[in-house]
Amino acid sequence: MEMGEWGGYPWTVIPVENREEYMKSLEKASVDQDISAFSNFIAHLVNEGLKGKPVAALPARL
């Protein structure tokens, strides 16, 4: 396995601007035992990453 991959998937960054959606999906998975929102959220980020599309941006330099 190459560095930065796990099970054939690349590392995935959760963008700060998507934190609320991420936290809500984690809460639903934990409280309701429903991982569909979380898995869809992560799948979208992974798929975009595999396409080479950045999902997170570095902050502008001051």
N, CA and C of each residue as an Amber inpcrd file, in Angstrom:
protein
   186
   0.8490000  -1.1780000   0.0000000   0.0000000   0.0000000   0.0000000
   0.8910000   1.2360000   0.0000000   0.5720000   2.1790000  -0.8640000
   1.3600000   3.4010000  -0.9440000   0.9880000   4.3640000   0.1720000
   1.9420000   5.2210000   0.5070000   1.6750000   6.2210000   1.5280000
   0.5310000   7.1270000   1.0700000  -0.4140000   7.4030000   1.9510000
  -1.5290000   8.2770000   1.6160000  -2.7250000   7.5340000   1.0600000
  -2.6610000   6.2060000   1.0210000  -3.7990000   5.4290000   0.5450000
  -4.1830000   4.3960000   1.5930000  -5.4420000   4.0980000   1.6580000
  -5.9570000   3.1120000   2.5740000  -7.0150000   2.3160000   1.8350000
  -6.7790000   1.0360000   1.6380000  -7.7380000   0.2040000   0.9270000
  -7.9070000   0.6260000  -0.5190000  -6.8980000   1.2570000  -1.0860000
  -6.9790000   1.6950000  -2.4730000  -7.5690000   3.0850000  -2.6560000
  -7.9970000   3.6990000  -1.5740000  -8.5730000   5.0460000  -1.6620000
  -7.5740000   6.0800000  -1.1610000  -7.5480000   7.2580000  -1.7790000
  -6.6290000   8.3020000  -1.3230000  -7.1350000   8.9620000  -0.0360000
  -6.2220000   9.6180000   0.6530000  -6.6210000  10.4340000   1.7940000
  -7.6240000  11.4660000   1.3080000  -8.5760000  11.7970000   2.1380000
  -9.5980000  12.7690000   1.7620000  -9.6660000  13.8560000   2.8220000
  -9.6910000  15.0910000   2.3570000  -9.7490000  16.2530000   3.2460000
 -11.2010000  16.7000000   3.3730000 -11.6160000  16.9570000   4.6020000
 -12.9520000  17.5240000   4.8380000 -12.7630000  19.0360000   4.8370000
 -13.2930000  19.7280000   3.8140000 -13.1220000  21.1810000   3.7620000
 -13.8030000  21.8680000   4.9510000 -13.1460000  22.8640000   5.4960000
 -13.6900000  23.6050000   6.6390000 -15.0720000  24.1640000   6.3060000
 -15.2440000  24.6180000   5.0710000 -16.5360000  25.2010000   4.6970000
 -17.6620000  24.1670000   4.6560000 -17.3360000  22.8750000   4.7190000
 -18.3430000  21.8110000   4.7410000 -18.4720000  21.1760000   6.1220000
 -17.9170000  21.8340000   7.1240000 -17.8950000  21.2700000   8.4720000
 -19.2990000  21.0020000   9.0090000 -20.2280000  21.9170000   8.7810000
 -21.5820000  21.7370000   9.3200000 -22.2530000  20.4990000   8.7240000
 -22.1500000  20.3300000   7.4240000 -22.7200000  19.1440000   6.7700000
 -22.0550000  17.8660000   7.2900000 -20.7450000  17.9140000   7.4400000
 -19.9830000  16.7800000   7.9560000 -20.4510000  16.4140000   9.3650000
 -20.5550000  17.4020000  10.2440000 -20.9490000  17.1450000  11.6240000
 -22.3770000  16.6230000  11.7130000 -23.2760000  17.1660000  10.9010000
 -24.6650000  16.6820000  10.8930000 -24.7300000  15.2260000  10.4400000
 -23.9390000  14.8830000   9.4230000 -23.9550000  13.5030000   8.9340000
 -23.3670000  12.5540000   9.9800000 -22.3490000  12.9880000  10.7160000
 -21.7890000  12.1710000  11.7990000 -22.8020000  11.9800000  12.9230000
 -23.5000000  13.0450000  13.2510000 -24.5160000  12.9760000  14.3120000
 -25.6200000  11.9900000  13.9420000 -26.0810000  12.0590000  12.6920000
 -27.1360000  11.1540000  12.2260000 -26.6530000   9.7030000  12.2780000
 -25.4120000   9.4820000  11.9000000 -24.8470000   8.1330000  11.9480000
 -24.7760000   7.6250000  13.3880000 -24.3890000   8.5090000  14.2950000
 -24.2380000   8.1200000  15.6890000 -25.5850000   7.9180000  16.3910000
 -26.4690000   8.8780000  16.2560000 -27.7330000   8.8530000  16.9960000
 -28.7590000   7.9130000  16.3580000 -28.9080000   8.0120000  15.0370000
 -29.9460000   7.2420000  14.3450000 -29.4440000   5.9290000  13.7470000
 -28.1310000   5.6810000  13.8840000 -27.5320000   4.4810000  13.2820000
 -27.7850000   4.4300000  11.7710000 -27.7720000   5.6140000  11.1420000
 -28.0050000   5.7440000   9.6950000 -26.7770000   6.4090000   9.0840000
 -25.9610000   5.6240000   8.3940000 -24.7190000   6.1570000   7.8450000
 -24.8660000   6.6720000   6.4170000 -26.0700000   6.6840000   5.8740000
 -26.2380000   7.0560000   4.4630000 -25.7710000   8.4860000   4.1740000
 -26.1290000   9.4480000   4.9920000 -25.7080000  10.8340000   4.7510000
 -24.1850000  10.9570000   4.8490000 -23.5940000  10.2910000   5.8470000
 -22.1490000  10.3360000   6.0240000 -21.4320000   9.6680000   4.8550000
 -21.9030000   8.4840000   4.4690000 -21.2370000   7.7790000   3.3710000
 -21.3820000   8.5280000   2.0560000 -22.5260000   9.1600000   1.8190000
 -22.7060000   9.9690000   0.6030000 -21.7900000  11.1860000   0.6110000
 -21.6600000  11.8090000   1.7630000 -20.7880000  12.9730000   1.9010000
 -19.3380000  12.6030000   1.5970000 -18.8560000  11.5350000   2.2300000
 -17.4740000  11.0990000   2.0250000 -17.2760000  10.6070000   0.5910000
 -18.2350000   9.8620000   0.0560000 -18.1270000   9.3440000  -1.3110000
 -17.9780000  10.4760000  -2.3140000 -18.7200000  11.5520000  -2.1160000
 -18.6170000  12.7040000  -3.0170000 -17.1990000  13.2850000  -2.9820000
 -16.6620000  13.4760000  -1.7860000 -15.3170000  14.0320000  -1.6550000
 -14.2660000  13.1100000  -2.2800000 -14.3890000  11.8070000  -2.0310000
 -13.4400000  10.8470000  -2.5920000 -13.5290000  10.8470000  -4.1100000
 -14.7460000  10.8090000  -4.6470000 -14.9210000  10.8000000  -6.1090000
 -14.3300000  12.0460000  -6.7510000 -14.5530000  13.2010000  -6.1500000
 -13.9840000  14.4370000  -6.6920000 -12.4610000  14.3880000  -6.6470000
 -11.9210000  13.8540000  -5.5650000 -10.4770000  13.7190000  -5.4400000
  -9.9040000  12.7740000  -6.4860000 -10.6000000  11.6700000  -6.7490000
 -10.1380000  10.7170000  -7.7630000 -10.1730000  11.3180000  -9.1640000
 -11.0730000  12.2760000  -9.3730000 -11.1490000  12.9710000 -10.6650000
 -10.0950000  14.0720000 -10.7720000  -9.3900000  14.3230000  -9.6650000
  -8.3740000  15.3700000  -9.6610000  -8.9320000  16.7530000  -9.3810000
 -10.1830000  16.8160000  -8.9310000 -10.8040000  18.1020000  -8.6170000
 -10.5720000  18.4210000  -7.1440000  -9.9700000  19.5550000  -6.8570000
  -9.7470000  19.9060000  -5.4430000 -11.0670000  20.2380000  -4.7580000
 -11.2540000  19.6970000  -3.5590000 -12.4700000  19.9770000  -2.7960000
 -12.2090000  20.9420000  -1.6500000 -10.9560000  21.1520000  -1.3620000
 -10.5820000  22.0920000  -0.2990000  -9.5540000  23.0550000  -0.8830000
  -9.6380000  24.2750000  -0.4620000  -8.7110000  25.3010000  -0.9530000
  -7.8800000  25.8370000   0.2090000  -6.6500000  26.1780000  -0.0910000
  -5.8140000  26.8260000   0.9110000  -6.2550000  28.2660000   1.0760000
  -6.1840000  28.7990000   2.2700000  -6.5560000  30.2000000   2.4590000
  -5.5890000  31.1160000   1.7090000  -6.1120000  32.2350000   1.2800000
  -5.2670000  33.2220000   0.5710000  -4.2110000  33.7540000   1.5250000
  -3.0540000  34.0240000   0.9800000  -1.9840000  34.6030000   1.8060000
  -2.2780000  36.0570000   2.0980000  -1.9090000  36.4550000   3.2820000
  -2.1080000  37.8650000   3.6720000  -0.9790000  38.7130000   3.2000000
